[in-house]
């Protein structure tokens, strides 16, 4: 199950990134990071947090949506700013 989740996450991440679908990326990060924490796979959380920080479009979208609870969780719990 773990390998399938990691592969599925990467495929969805690439798809949503290519389409600039930032709300879906936030949801994907939210649910995936929850599972990764439960499985003590926090390196994946760090990897994707870095991808967010390095994506200027995503970071601009985040700054425009600070009123969104899921965005605030992403910022506060994953160190995205």
PDB file with one MODEL, atoms N, CA, C and O in Angstrom:
MODEL        1
ATOM      1  N   UNK A   1       0.820  -1.196   0.000  1.00  0.00           N
ATOM      2  CA  UNK A   1       0.000   0.000   0.000  1.00  0.00           C
ATOM      3  C   UNK A   1       0.864   1.260   0.000  1.00  0.00           C
ATOM      4  O   UNK A   1       0.541   2.225  -0.693  1.00  0.00           O
ATOM      5  N   UNK A   2       1.936   1.265   0.753  1.00  0.00           N
ATOM      6  CA  UNK A   2       2.779   2.450   0.867  1.00  0.00           C
ATOM      7  C   UNK A   2       3.372   2.834  -0.476  1.00  0.00           C
ATOM      8  O   UNK A   2       3.321   4.001  -0.864  1.00  0.00           O
ATOM      9  N   UNK A   3       3.931   1.876  -1.187  1.00  0.00           N
ATOM     10  CA  UNK A   3       4.547   2.167  -2.485  1.00  0.00           C
ATOM     11  C   UNK A   3       3.513   2.724  -3.464  1.00  0.00           C
ATOM     12  O   UNK A   3       3.787   3.662  -4.213  1.00  0.00           O
ATOM     13  N   UNK A   4       2.327   2.130  -3.441  1.00  0.00           N
ATOM     14  CA  UNK A   4       1.264   2.586  -4.327  1.00  0.00           C
ATOM     15  C   UNK A   4       0.875   4.033  -3.986  1.00  0.00           C
ATOM     16  O   UNK A   4       0.622   4.834  -4.886  1.00  0.00           O
ATOM     17  N   UNK A   5       0.827   4.361  -2.703  1.00  0.00           N
ATOM     18  CA  UNK A   5       0.478   5.717  -2.309  1.00  0.00           C
ATOM     19  C   UNK A   5       1.541   6.716  -2.766  1.00  0.00           C
ATOM     20  O   UNK A   5       1.213   7.786  -3.277  1.00  0.00           O
ATOM     21  N   UNK A   6       2.798   6.368  -2.583  1.00  0.00           N
ATOM     22  CA  UNK A   6       3.893   7.249  -2.996  1.00  0.00           C
ATOM     23  C   UNK A   6       3.839   7.478  -4.509  1.00  0.00           C
ATOM     24  O   UNK A   6       3.964   8.613  -4.971  1.00  0.00           O
ATOM     25  N   UNK A   7       3.654   6.419  -5.266  1.00  0.00           N
ATOM     26  CA  UNK A   7       3.577   6.549  -6.728  1.00  0.00           C
ATOM     27  C   UNK A   7       2.360   7.371  -7.144  1.00  0.00           C
ATOM     28  O   UNK A   7       2.457   8.232  -8.018  1.00  0.00           O
ATOM     29  N   UNK A   8       1.228   7.105  -6.523  1.00  0.00           N
ATOM     30  CA  UNK A   8       0.006   7.849  -6.844  1.00  0.00           C
ATOM     31  C   UNK A   8       0.177   9.325  -6.516  1.00  0.00           C
ATOM     32  O   UNK A   8      -0.248  10.189  -7.283  1.00  0.00           O
ATOM     33  N   UNK A   9       0.799   9.614  -5.374  1.00  0.00           N
ATOM     34  CA  UNK A   9       1.023  11.002  -4.991  1.00  0.00           C
ATOM     35  C   UNK A   9       1.878  11.716  -6.032  1.00  0.00           C
ATOM     36  O   UNK A   9       1.562  12.836  -6.432  1.00  0.00           O
ATOM     37  N   UNK A  10       2.944  11.084  -6.466  1.00  0.00           N
ATOM     38  CA  UNK A  10       3.831  11.717  -7.457  1.00  0.00           C
ATOM     39  C   UNK A  10       3.119  11.985  -8.775  1.00  0.00           C
ATOM     40  O   UNK A  10       3.292  13.043  -9.379  1.00  0.00           O
ATOM     41  N   UNK A  11       2.320  11.026  -9.217  1.00  0.00           N
ATOM     42  CA  UNK A  11       1.575  11.202 -10.466  1.00  0.00           C
ATOM     43  C   UNK A  11       0.595  12.364 -10.335  1.00  0.00           C
ATOM     44  O   UNK A  11       0.526  13.232 -11.206  1.00  0.00           O
ATOM     45  N   UNK A  12      -0.165  12.373  -9.235  1.00  0.00           N
ATOM     46  CA  UNK A  12      -1.120  13.459  -9.033  1.00  0.00           C
ATOM     47  C   UNK A  12      -0.409  14.795  -8.862  1.00  0.00           C
ATOM     48  O   UNK A  12      -0.878  15.809  -9.379  1.00  0.00           O
ATOM     49  N   UNK A  13       0.708  14.816  -8.149  1.00  0.00           N
ATOM     50  CA  UNK A  13       1.466  16.050  -7.954  1.00  0.00           C
ATOM     51  C   UNK A  13       1.895  16.628  -9.308  1.00  0.00           C
ATOM     52  O   UNK A  13       1.732  17.819  -9.570  1.00  0.00           O
ATOM     53  N   UNK A  14       2.441  15.768 -10.150  1.00  0.00           N
ATOM     54  CA  UNK A  14       2.882  16.226 -11.474  1.00  0.00           C
ATOM     55  C   UNK A  14       1.710  16.751 -12.303  1.00  0.00           C
ATOM     56  O   UNK A  14       1.828  17.771 -12.982  1.00  0.00           O
ATOM     57  N   UNK A  15       0.595  16.055 -12.241  1.00  0.00           N
ATOM     58  CA  UNK A  15      -0.584  16.466 -13.001  1.00  0.00           C
ATOM     59  C   UNK A  15      -1.104  17.819 -12.515  1.00  0.00           C
ATOM     60  O   UNK A  15      -1.319  18.727 -13.317  1.00  0.00           O
ATOM     61  N   UNK A  16      -1.306  17.952 -11.211  1.00  0.00           N
ATOM     62  CA  UNK A  16      -1.835  19.207 -10.669  1.00  0.00           C
ATOM     63  C   UNK A  16      -0.851  20.357 -10.842  1.00  0.00           C
ATOM     64  O   UNK A  16      -1.262  21.494 -11.073  1.00  0.00           O
ATOM     65  N   UNK A  17       0.431  20.076 -10.735  1.00  0.00           N
ATOM     66  CA  UNK A  17       1.444  21.119 -10.938  1.00  0.00           C
ATOM     67  C   UNK A  17       1.413  21.596 -12.391  1.00  0.00           C
ATOM     68  O   UNK A  17       1.460  22.797 -12.656  1.00  0.00           O
ATOM     69  N   UNK A  18       1.333  20.665 -13.316  1.00  0.00           N
ATOM     70  CA  UNK A  18       1.307  21.020 -14.738  1.00  0.00           C
ATOM     71  C   UNK A  18       0.084  21.873 -15.075  1.00  0.00           C
ATOM     72  O   UNK A  18       0.121  22.680 -16.004  1.00  0.00           O
ATOM     73  N   UNK A  19      -0.994  21.692 -14.322  1.00  0.00           N
ATOM     74  CA  UNK A  19      -2.235  22.428 -14.578  1.00  0.00           C
ATOM     75  C   UNK A  19      -2.428  23.604 -13.613  1.00  0.00           C
ATOM     76  O   UNK A  19      -3.487  24.231 -13.595  1.00  0.00           O
ATOM     77  N   UNK A  20      -1.408  23.894 -12.821  1.00  0.00           N
ATOM     78  CA  UNK A  20      -1.496  24.981 -11.829  1.00  0.00           C
ATOM     79  C   UNK A  20      -2.748  24.872 -10.969  1.00  0.00           C
ATOM     80  O   UNK A  20      -3.372  25.880 -10.640  1.00  0.00           O
ATOM     81  N   UNK A  21      -3.110  23.654 -10.609  1.00  0.00           N
ATOM     82  CA  UNK A  21      -4.301  23.411  -9.787  1.00  0.00           C
ATOM     83  C   UNK A  21      -3.877  23.416  -8.315  1.00  0.00           C
ATOM     84  O   UNK A  21      -3.776  22.369  -7.675  1.00  0.00           O
ATOM     85  N   UNK A  22      -3.638  24.607  -7.808  1.00  0.00           N
ATOM     86  CA  UNK A  22      -3.097  24.755  -6.461  1.00  0.00           C
ATOM     87  C   UNK A  22      -4.049  24.304  -5.357  1.00  0.00           C
ATOM     88  O   UNK A  22      -3.585  23.748  -4.361  1.00  0.00           O
ATOM     89  N   UNK A  23      -5.364  24.518  -5.488  1.00  0.00           N
ATOM     90  CA  UNK A  23      -6.256  23.990  -4.450  1.00  0.00           C
ATOM     91  C   UNK A  23      -6.146  22.461  -4.303  1.00  0.00           C
ATOM     92  O   UNK A  23      -6.173  21.932  -3.191  1.00  0.00           O
ATOM     93  N   UNK A  24      -6.021  21.772  -5.432  1.00  0.00           N
ATOM     94  CA  UNK A  24      -5.890  20.315  -5.359  1.00  0.00           C
ATOM     95  C   UNK A  24      -4.522  19.913  -4.795  1.00  0.00           C
ATOM     96  O   UNK A  24      -4.412  18.898  -4.108  1.00  0.00           O
ATOM     97  N   UNK A  25      -3.493  20.694  -5.079  1.00  0.00           N
ATOM     98  CA  UNK A  25      -2.180  20.416  -4.499  1.00  0.00           C
ATOM     99  C   UNK A  25      -2.208  20.582  -2.988  1.00  0.00           C
ATOM    100  O   UNK A  25      -1.589  19.803  -2.263  1.00  0.00           O
ATOM    101  N   UNK A  26      -2.923  21.592  -2.513  1.00  0.00           N
ATOM    102  CA  UNK A  26      -3.057  21.773  -1.064  1.00  0.00           C
ATOM    103  C   UNK A  26      -3.756  20.566  -0.451  1.00  0.00           C
ATOM    104  O   UNK A  26      -3.313  20.043   0.571  1.00  0.00           O
ATOM    105  N   UNK A  27      -4.844  20.123  -1.072  1.00  0.00           N
ATOM    106  CA  UNK A  27      -5.554  18.937  -0.570  1.00  0.00           C
ATOM    107  C   UNK A  27      -4.672  17.695  -0.614  1.00  0.00           C
ATOM    108  O   UNK A  27      -4.641  16.909   0.332  1.00  0.00           O
ATOM    109  N   UNK A  28      -3.968  17.531  -1.703  1.00  0.00           N
ATOM    110  CA  UNK A  28      -3.078  16.376  -1.841  1.00  0.00           C
ATOM    111  C   UNK A  28      -2.025  16.379  -0.746  1.00  0.00           C
ATOM    112  O   UNK A  28      -1.762  15.346  -0.130  1.00  0.00           O
ATOM    113  N   UNK A  29      -1.425  17.530  -0.504  1.00  0.00           N
ATOM    114  CA  UNK A  29      -0.413  17.634   0.546  1.00  0.00           C
ATOM    115  C   UNK A  29      -1.027  17.378   1.919  1.00  0.00           C
ATOM    116  O   UNK A  29      -0.422  16.719   2.764  1.00  0.00           O
ATOM    117  N   UNK A  30      -2.205  17.892   2.131  1.00  0.00           N
ATOM    118  CA  UNK A  30      -2.896  17.714   3.415  1.00  0.00           C
ATOM    119  C   UNK A  30      -3.093  16.237   3.743  1.00  0.00           C
ATOM    120  O   UNK A  30      -2.721  15.778   4.823  1.00  0.00           O
ATOM    121  N   UNK A  31      -3.671  15.506   2.817  1.00  0.00           N
ATOM    122  CA  UNK A  31      -3.989  14.107   3.084  1.00  0.00           C
ATOM    123  C   UNK A  31      -2.762  13.202   3.021  1.00  0.00           C
ATOM    124  O   UNK A  31      -2.642  12.269   3.815  1.00  0.00           O
ATOM    125  N   UNK A  32      -1.866  13.464   2.101  1.00  0.00           N
ATOM    126  CA  UNK A  32      -0.659  12.642   2.005  1.00  0.00           C
ATOM    127  C   UNK A  32       0.221  12.821   3.230  1.00  0.00           C
ATOM    128  O   UNK A  32       0.746  11.846   3.770  1.00  0.00           O
ATOM    129  N   UNK A  33       0.385  14.061   3.671  1.00  0.00           N
ATOM    130  CA  UNK A  33       1.263  14.287   4.823  1.00  0.00           C
ATOM    131  C   UNK A  33       0.690  13.645   6.083  1.00  0.00           C
ATOM    132  O   UNK A  33       1.441  13.197   6.949  1.00  0.00           O
ATOM    133  N   UNK A  34      -0.628  13.601   6.187  1.00  0.00           N
ATOM    134  CA  UNK A  34      -1.243  12.915   7.319  1.00  0.00           C
ATOM    135  C   UNK A  34      -0.849  11.438   7.332  1.00  0.00           C
ATOM    136  O   UNK A  34      -0.457  10.899   8.367  1.00  0.00           O
ATOM    137  N   UNK A  35      -0.956  10.798   6.183  1.00  0.00           N
ATOM    138  CA  UNK A  35      -0.597   9.374   6.087  1.00  0.00           C
ATOM    139  C   UNK A  35       0.896   9.185   6.320  1.00  0.00           C
ATOM    140  O   UNK A  35       1.303   8.257   7.019  1.00  0.00           O
ATOM    141  N   UNK A  36       1.715  10.061   5.738  1.00  0.00           N
ATOM    142  CA  UNK A  36       3.167   9.935   5.916  1.00  0.00           C
ATOM    143  C   UNK A  36       3.572  10.101   7.369  1.00  0.00           C
ATOM    144  O   UNK A  36       4.477   9.411   7.840  1.00  0.00           O
ATOM    145  N   UNK A  37       2.927  10.993   8.078  1.00  0.00           N
ATOM    146  CA  UNK A  37       3.224  11.144   9.502  1.00  0.00           C
ATOM    147  C   UNK A  37       2.883   9.864  10.259  1.00  0.00           C
ATOM    148  O   UNK A  37       3.641   9.430  11.127  1.00  0.00           O
ATOM    149  N   UNK A  38       1.748   9.263   9.930  1.00  0.00           N
ATOM    150  CA  UNK A  38       1.322   8.025  10.602  1.00  0.00           C
ATOM    151  C   UNK A  38       2.302   6.882  10.329  1.00  0.00           C
ATOM    152  O   UNK A  38       2.457   5.983  11.155  1.00  0.00           O
ATOM    153  N   UNK A  39       2.959   6.920   9.172  1.00  0.00           N
ATOM    154  CA  UNK A  39       3.882   5.861   8.791  1.00  0.00           C
ATOM    155  C   UNK A  39       5.336   6.251   9.025  1.00  0.00           C
ATOM    156  O   UNK A  39       6.251   5.549   8.594  1.00  0.00           O
ATOM    157  N   UNK A  40       5.545   7.370   9.708  1.00  0.00           N
ATOM    158  CA  UNK A  40       6.895   7.855  10.013  1.00  0.00           C
ATOM    159  C   UNK A  40       7.741   8.018   8.749  1.00  0.00           C
ATOM    160  O   UNK A  40       8.902   7.612   8.700  1.00  0.00           O
ATOM    161  N   UNK A  41       7.127   8.623   7.728  1.00  0.00           N
ATOM    162  CA  UNK A  41       7.791   8.868   6.447  1.00  0.00           C
ATOM    163  C   UNK A  41       7.889  10.371   6.204  1.00  0.00           C
ATOM    164  O   UNK A  41       7.517  10.864   5.139  1.00  0.00           O
ATOM    165  N   UNK A  42       8.388  11.086   7.196  1.00  0.00           N
ATOM    166  CA  UNK A  42       8.387  12.550   7.137  1.00  0.00           C
ATOM    167  C   UNK A  42       9.326  13.109   6.073  1.00  0.00           C
ATOM    168  O   UNK A  42       9.205  14.284   5.726  1.00  0.00           O
ATOM    169  N   UNK A  43      10.239  12.333   5.553  1.00  0.00           N
ATOM    170  CA  UNK A  43      11.120  12.814   4.485  1.00  0.00           C
ATOM    171  C   UNK A  43      10.307  13.214   3.256  1.00  0.00           C
ATOM    172  O   UNK A  43      10.679  14.147   2.545  1.00  0.00           O
ATOM    173  N   UNK A  44       9.204  12.518   3.003  1.00  0.00           N
ATOM    174  CA  UNK A  44       8.346  12.880   1.879  1.00  0.00           C
ATOM    175  C   UNK A  44       7.685  14.237   2.127  1.00  0.00           C
ATOM    176  O   UNK A  44       7.529  15.028   1.196  1.00  0.00           O
ATOM    177  N   UNK A  45       7.302  14.506   3.354  1.00  0.00           N
ATOM    178  CA  UNK A  45       6.700  15.798   3.685  1.00  0.00           C
ATOM    179  C   UNK A  45       7.705  16.906   3.400  1.00  0.00           C
ATOM    180  O   UNK A  45       7.368  17.915   2.780  1.00  0.00           O
ATOM    181  N   UNK A  46       8.922  16.718   3.849  1.00  0.00           N
ATOM    182  CA  UNK A  46       9.974  17.718   3.618  1.00  0.00           C
ATOM    183  C   UNK A  46      10.245  17.910   2.126  1.00  0.00           C
ATOM    184  O   UNK A  46      10.432  19.036   1.665  1.00  0.00           O
ATOM    185  N   UNK A  47      10.265  16.819   1.379  1.00  0.00           N
ATOM    186  CA  UNK A  47      10.517  16.889  -0.064  1.00  0.00           C
ATOM    187  C   UNK A  47       9.458  17.741  -0.766  1.00  0.00           C
ATOM    188  O   UNK A  47       9.787  18.601  -1.582  1.00  0.00           O
ATOM    189  N   UNK A  48       8.188  17.496  -0.443  1.00  0.00           N
ATOM    190  CA  UNK A  48       7.124  18.224  -1.118  1.00  0.00           C
ATOM    191  C   UNK A  48       6.975  19.650  -0.589  1.00  0.00           C
ATOM    192  O   UNK A  48       6.544  20.536  -1.326  1.00  0.00           O
ATOM    193  N   UNK A  49       7.321  19.881   0.662  1.00  0.00           N
ATOM    194  CA  UNK A  49       7.335  21.255   1.177  1.00  0.00           C
ATOM    195  C   UNK A  49       8.368  22.077   0.416  1.00  0.00           C
ATOM    196  O   UNK A  49       8.125  23.245   0.110  1.00  0.00           O
ATOM    197  N   UNK A  50       9.501  21.488   0.112  1.00  0.00           N
ATOM    198  CA  UNK A  50      10.526  22.181  -0.682  1.00  0.00           C
ATOM    199  C   UNK A  50      10.034  22.470  -2.088  1.00  0.00           C
ATOM    200  O   UNK A  50      10.295  23.541  -2.635  1.00  0.00           O
ATOM    201  N   UNK A  51       9.316  21.509  -2.678  1.00  0.00           N
ATOM    202  CA  UNK A  51       8.773  21.731  -4.020  1.00  0.00           C
ATOM    203  C   UNK A  51       7.806  22.908  -4.027  1.00  0.00           C
ATOM    204  O   UNK A  51       7.775  23.695  -4.973  1.00  0.00           O
ATOM    205  N   UNK A  52       7.022  23.018  -2.963  1.00  0.00           N
ATOM    206  CA  UNK A  52       6.094  24.145  -2.869  1.00  0.00           C
ATOM    207  C   UNK A  52       6.875  25.447  -2.777  1.00  0.00           C
ATOM    208  O   UNK A  52       6.579  26.406  -3.490  1.00  0.00           O
ATOM    209  N   UNK A  53       7.863  25.481  -1.909  1.00  0.00           N
ATOM    210  CA  UNK A  53       8.661  26.704  -1.718  1.00  0.00           C
ATOM    211  C   UNK A  53       9.367  27.135  -2.995  1.00  0.00           C
ATOM    212  O   UNK A  53       9.575  28.328  -3.214  1.00  0.00           O
ATOM    213  N   UNK A  54       9.734  26.188  -3.832  1.00  0.00           N
ATOM    214  CA  UNK A  54      10.458  26.481  -5.068  1.00  0.00           C
ATOM    215  C   UNK A  54       9.548  26.764  -6.259  1.00  0.00           C
ATOM    216  O   UNK A  54      10.034  27.027  -7.359  1.00  0.00           O
ATOM    217  N   UNK A  55       8.253  26.713  -6.053  1.00  0.00           N
ATOM    218  CA  UNK A  55       7.287  26.954  -7.119  1.00  0.00           C
ATOM    219  C   UNK A  55       6.709  28.361  -6.925  1.00  0.00           C
ATOM    220  O   UNK A  55       5.828  28.565  -6.091  1.00  0.00           O
ATOM    221  N   UNK A  56       7.203  29.312  -7.688  1.00  0.00           N
ATOM    222  CA  UNK A  56       6.794  30.713  -7.528  1.00  0.00           C
ATOM    223  C   UNK A  56       5.291  30.899  -7.714  1.00  0.00           C
ATOM    224  O   UNK A  56       4.665  31.649  -6.965  1.00  0.00           O
ATOM    225  N   UNK A  57       4.714  30.233  -8.691  1.00  0.00           N
ATOM    226  CA  UNK A  57       3.280  30.345  -8.915  1.00  0.00           C
ATOM    227  C   UNK A  57       2.471  29.848  -7.730  1.00  0.00           C
ATOM    228  O   UNK A  57       1.489  30.472  -7.330  1.00  0.00           O
ATOM    229  N   UNK A  58       2.885  28.732  -7.178  1.00  0.00           N
ATOM    230  CA  UNK A  58       2.199  28.156  -6.018  1.00  0.00           C
ATOM    231  C   UNK A  58       2.345  29.090  -4.816  1.00  0.00           C
ATOM    232  O   UNK A  58       1.377  29.318  -4.091  1.00  0.00           O
ATOM    233  N   UNK A  59       3.532  29.624  -4.603  1.00  0.00           N
ATOM    234  CA  UNK A  59       3.760  30.524  -3.475  1.00  0.00           C
ATOM    235  C   UNK A  59       2.921  31.800  -3.625  1.00  0.00           C
ATOM    236  O   UNK A  59       2.382  32.301  -2.639  1.00  0.00           O
ATOM    237  N   UNK A  60       2.809  32.321  -4.833  1.00  0.00           N
ATOM    238  CA  UNK A  60       1.958  33.497  -5.053  1.00  0.00           C
ATOM    239  C   UNK A  60       0.503  33.172  -4.755  1.00  0.00           C
ATOM    240  O   UNK A  60      -0.202  33.967  -4.134  1.00  0.00           O
ATOM    241  N   UNK A  61       0.058  32.013  -5.194  1.00  0.00           N
ATOM    242  CA  UNK A  61      -1.312  31.593  -4.925  1.00  0.00           C
ATOM    243  C   UNK A  61      -1.543  31.475  -3.421  1.00  0.00           C
ATOM    244  O   UNK A  61      -2.580  31.910  -2.920  1.00  0.00           O
ATOM    245  N   UNK A  62      -0.595  30.894  -2.700  1.00  0.00           N
ATOM    246  CA  UNK A  62      -0.706  30.760  -1.244  1.00  0.00           C
ATOM    247  C   UNK A  62      -0.865  32.134  -0.602  1.00  0.00           C
ATOM    248  O   UNK A  62      -1.735  32.324   0.247  1.00  0.00           O
ATOM    249  N   UNK A  63      -0.035  33.088  -1.000  1.00  0.00           N
ATOM    250  CA  UNK A  63      -0.112  34.449  -0.430  1.00  0.00           C
ATOM    251  C   UNK A  63      -1.459  35.104  -0.694  1.00  0.00           C
ATOM    252  O   UNK A  63      -1.916  35.936   0.090  1.00  0.00           O
ATOM    253  N   UNK A  64      -2.092  34.729  -1.801  1.00  0.00           N
ATOM    254  CA  UNK A  64      -3.404  35.290  -2.138  1.00  0.00           C
ATOM    255  C   UNK A  64      -4.556  34.592  -1.423  1.00  0.00           C
ATOM    256  O   UNK A  64      -5.690  35.071  -1.459  1.00  0.00           O
ATOM    257  N   UNK A  65      -4.276  33.468  -0.776  1.00  0.00           N
ATOM    258  CA  UNK A  65      -5.341  32.667  -0.157  1.00  0.00           C
ATOM    259  C   UNK A  65      -5.067  32.393   1.333  1.00  0.00           C
ATOM    260  O   UNK A  65      -5.313  31.294   1.830  1.00  0.00           O
ATOM    261  N   UNK A  66      -4.569  33.388   2.009  1.00  0.00           N
ATOM    262  CA  UNK A  66      -4.269  33.226   3.433  1.00  0.00           C
ATOM    263  C   UNK A  66      -5.526  33.110   4.290  1.00  0.00           C
ATOM    264  O   UNK A  66      -5.438  32.775   5.471  1.00  0.00           O
ATOM    265  N   UNK A  67      -6.687  33.382   3.713  1.00  0.00           N
ATOM    266  CA  UNK A  67      -7.941  33.226   4.438  1.00  0.00           C
ATOM    267  C   UNK A  67      -8.456  31.786   4.403  1.00  0.00           C
ATOM    268  O   UNK A  67      -9.469  31.476   5.029  1.00  0.00           O
ATOM    269  N   UNK A  68      -7.770  30.913   3.679  1.00  0.00           N
ATOM    270  CA  UNK A  68      -8.152  29.501   3.546  1.00  0.00           C
ATOM    271  C   UNK A  68      -7.525  28.702   4.689  1.00  0.00           C
ATOM    272  O   UNK A  68      -6.310  28.745   4.886  1.00  0.00           O
ATOM    273  N   UNK A  69      -8.347  27.981   5.433  1.00  0.00           N
ATOM    274  CA  UNK A  69      -7.859  27.219   6.590  1.00  0.00           C
ATOM    275  C   UNK A  69      -6.805  26.186   6.202  1.00  0.00           C
ATOM    276  O   UNK A  69      -5.817  26.016   6.916  1.00  0.00           O
ATOM    277  N   UNK A  70      -7.005  25.496   5.080  1.00  0.00           N
ATOM    278  CA  UNK A  70      -6.043  24.481   4.657  1.00  0.00           C
ATOM    279  C   UNK A  70      -4.703  25.114   4.273  1.00  0.00           C
ATOM    280  O   UNK A  70      -3.647  24.525   4.503  1.00  0.00           O
ATOM    281  N   UNK A  71      -4.748  26.290   3.699  1.00  0.00           N
ATOM    282  CA  UNK A  71      -3.516  27.004   3.356  1.00  0.00           C
ATOM    283  C   UNK A  71      -2.780  27.380   4.642  1.00  0.00           C
ATOM    284  O   UNK A  71      -1.559  27.250   4.724  1.00  0.00           O
ATOM    285  N   UNK A  72      -3.517  27.841   5.631  1.00  0.00           N
ATOM    286  CA  UNK A  72      -2.880  28.225   6.898  1.00  0.00           C
ATOM    287  C   UNK A  72      -2.256  27.022   7.600  1.00  0.00           C
ATOM    288  O   UNK A  72      -1.187  27.135   8.199  1.00  0.00           O
ATOM    289  N   UNK A  73      -2.915  25.882   7.527  1.00  0.00           N
ATOM    290  CA  UNK A  73      -2.329  24.663   8.099  1.00  0.00           C
ATOM    291  C   UNK A  73      -1.044  24.317   7.361  1.00  0.00           C
ATOM    292  O   UNK A  73      -0.044  23.958   7.982  1.00  0.00           O
ATOM    293  N   UNK A  74      -1.070  24.423   6.050  1.00  0.00           N
ATOM    294  CA  UNK A  74       0.122  24.151   5.249  1.00  0.00           C
ATOM    295  C   UNK A  74       1.268  25.065   5.672  1.00  0.00           C
ATOM    296  O   UNK A  74       2.404  24.616   5.825  1.00  0.00           O
ATOM    297  N   UNK A  75       0.971  26.330   5.857  1.00  0.00           N
ATOM    298  CA  UNK A  75       1.992  27.285   6.263  1.00  0.00           C
ATOM    299  C   UNK A  75       2.499  26.979   7.669  1.00  0.00           C
ATOM    300  O   UNK A  75       3.708  26.915   7.892  1.00  0.00           O
ATOM    301  N   UNK A  76       1.607  26.796   8.594  1.00  0.00           N
ATOM    302  CA  UNK A  76       1.988  26.641   9.993  1.00  0.00           C
ATOM    303  C   UNK A  76       2.611  25.285  10.325  1.00  0.00           C
ATOM    304  O   UNK A  76       3.543  25.207  11.125  1.00  0.00           O
ATOM    305  N   UNK A  77       2.103  24.234   9.721  1.00  0.00           N
ATOM    306  CA  UNK A  77       2.593  22.898  10.062  1.00  0.00           C
ATOM    307  C   UNK A  77       3.721  22.423   9.176  1.00  0.00           C
ATOM    308  O   UNK A  77       4.468  21.525   9.566  1.00  0.00           O
ATOM    309  N   UNK A  78       3.871  22.999   7.991  1.00  0.00           N
ATOM    310  CA  UNK A  78       4.892  22.535   7.062  1.00  0.00           C
ATOM    311  C   UNK A  78       5.976  23.575   6.825  1.00  0.00           C
ATOM    312  O   UNK A  78       6.898  23.343   6.043  1.00  0.00           O
ATOM    313  N   UNK A  79       5.874  24.714   7.489  1.00  0.00           N
ATOM    314  CA  UNK A  79       6.918  25.735   7.365  1.00  0.00           C
ATOM    315  C   UNK A  79       6.961  26.402   6.011  1.00  0.00           C
ATOM    316  O   UNK A  79       8.017  26.849   5.563  1.00  0.00           O
ATOM    317  N   UNK A  80       5.810  26.470   5.356  1.00  0.00           N
ATOM    318  CA  UNK A  80       5.740  27.124   4.050  1.00  0.00           C
ATOM    319  C   UNK A  80       5.465  28.605   4.301  1.00  0.00           C
ATOM    320  O   UNK A  80       4.463  28.956   4.924  1.00  0.00           O
ATOM    321  N   UNK A  81       6.337  29.456   3.827  1.00  0.00           N
ATOM    322  CA  UNK A  81       6.090  30.893   3.951  1.00  0.00           C
ATOM    323  C   UNK A  81       6.900  31.672   2.953  1.00  0.00           C
ATOM    324  O   UNK A  81       6.817  32.899   2.914  1.00  0.00           O
TER     325      UNK A  81
ENDMDL
END
